[in-house]
Amino acid sequence: MAEGHSPRERLDTPRDTRRPLVRRPAYDSDTFGVFAEQFARFMGTARFLIYMTLFVLVWLGWNWVAPEDLRWDAYPFIFLTLMLSLQASYAAPLILLAQNRQEARDRVIAEQDRQADARAHADMEFLAREVASLRMAVGEVATRDYLRSELRSLLAELDERSQPGRDDGPNASTT
């Protein structure tokens, strides 16, 4: 690539002739999203709650028990409140970002499930039509019992014709 061109710049798009005074920082949104998901996943664990509880207890204990000149947050723990507020102000957007990414994945999975359901439904309809056509075809096929009864009636008719002295009516020939 030529120097000064970003890898996402396209040749069919005109370049902006103005240069920004302050450049925006470049970051990979997928990498940042993965970080947000890992962070949100960690914040939802008992380990995080234990770590936060220990952090607050150590903070409070140190600032109550330590000598006056070694305390960094004497009264009424304003710096601790500031630290927890800062942590919450970063945690909330990261958790929301992780939820948005999960929602996008769920939407893709739901669409794939809908497509698979539609294919399965079409396959079931096809199979139902095939079964119905097979039932109709089987209904037209002669069964073994039907063939036996037809053969018995033909055999009985042949037996009747083969008996001597039987008159088959006025058109019967005498030989």
N, C-alpha and C positions, 0 to 999 in steps of 0.2 A: 504494500500500500504506500501511497505517497505520503510524505511527511505532512502532518497537520490534519490529516483526514481521520475521522473516527471510524472504527470497523463497522458501525451501523449505518454510515452514510451511504446513500444510494446514488447511482449515477443519473437516474432519470428524475431526480428531485433537485430543483434549483437550490443553490447554496444561499444562505442568508448573508447579505453583504455587510451587515452590522456586526460588530464584535461586542459581546457583552462586557460590561465593566468588571463584573465579578463572575467568575466561572462557577457553575454548579458542580458540586462534588459528584464524581461518577461512582456508582456502586451497582453491584449485581443484585437485582431484586430477588432472585431465587435464593441466593446465598443468605441475604438478609431475612427472607421469609423462613428459611430453615432454622436460622438462629432464633427467630421469634417463636417458632414452634417448640424448639428445644427448651427455650427459656420458660414458655408458658407451661410446658409439660413438667419442668422441674418445680415451678411455683405451685403446682397442684399436688405435690407430694408431702408426705409426713416429714421427710428429711428436711425440706425447706422450712416447714413450721418449727421443727426442732432447732435448726440453725438460727432462725430469726428470734426464737424465744431465748436461746442462749446468748445471742448478741445483745438483746435488750437487757437481759438479767446482768450480764457482765457490765454493760454500760451503766445501768442504774447502780449496781453494787460498787463499781469503781468510783462513781461520782458521789456516793454517800459515804463510803468508808475511807477513801484515799485522803491523804493530807490536803488541806485547803489549796496549797500552791500547785499540787499535781492534778487537780480536777480540771477538766476541760468544759464541763457543762454543769455548772453549779446549781442554778435555781431558775426556774422550775423545769429543767430539762428541755429548754427551747431548742438546743442544737439537735437533740435526739428526735424531737418532733419534726424539725426541718429535714433530717436524714430520712426518716420514714416517709415523709411527704414526697421527697425527691424520688425515693424508691417506688412509691405508688404512682407518681406521675409518669415514670418510664414503664412500669409494669402494665398499666391499663392499656396503652396503645399497642404494646407488644402482644398482649393477650388478644386484643381485638384483631390484630393482623393475623395471628395464628388461627383464630376462629374464621376469618374471611377465607383464608387459604383452605381450611377444612371444608367450608361450605362449598367452595368451588370444586373441590375433589368429590364431595358428596353429590353435587349437581351432575358431574360427568358420569359418576357411577350410576346414578338414577336414570340418566339417559340411556346408558348401555343396558341397564336392566329392562327399560321400556322396549328397546329394540329387540332384545332377546325374547321378551314376552310376546312381542308381535310376531317374531319368527316362529316361536313355539305354537302360538295360536293358529297361524297359517298352516303349519305342519299338522296340527290336530284336525283342522277343517278338511285338509286334503285326505288325511287318513280316514276320517269319518265318511267322506264321499266314496273312498275306495271300499270301505267295509260295506256301505249300502249297496254299491254296485255288485260286490261279491255275493251279498245276500240275494239280490235279484237274480243273478246268474245261477246261484245254487237252486233257487226256486224253480228255474226252468230245466234243470238237469234231472234226468230220470234216476230215481233211487233204486236200490237193490230190491226192495219189496215190490215196487211198481213193476220192475222187469220180471220178477218171479210171478206175479199175478198175471201179467200179460202172457208169459210163457205157459202158465198152467191153462189159461183159457184157450190158447192156440193148440196146446196138446189135447185138451178135451175136445176141441172142434175137430182135430185130426182123428181122434179116436172115434168120434161119431161118424165121420165120413168113411172111416175104414171098416166099419161094421157092415157085414153082408146083409142084404135084404132090407136095407133101409131105403125108404123112398124119400127123396129130397124134394118132392113136389112134382108139378105137372111138366116141368122142363127137364127133368132128370133124364139122362140118356141111359139106355139099356144096351149093354154090350155083351 
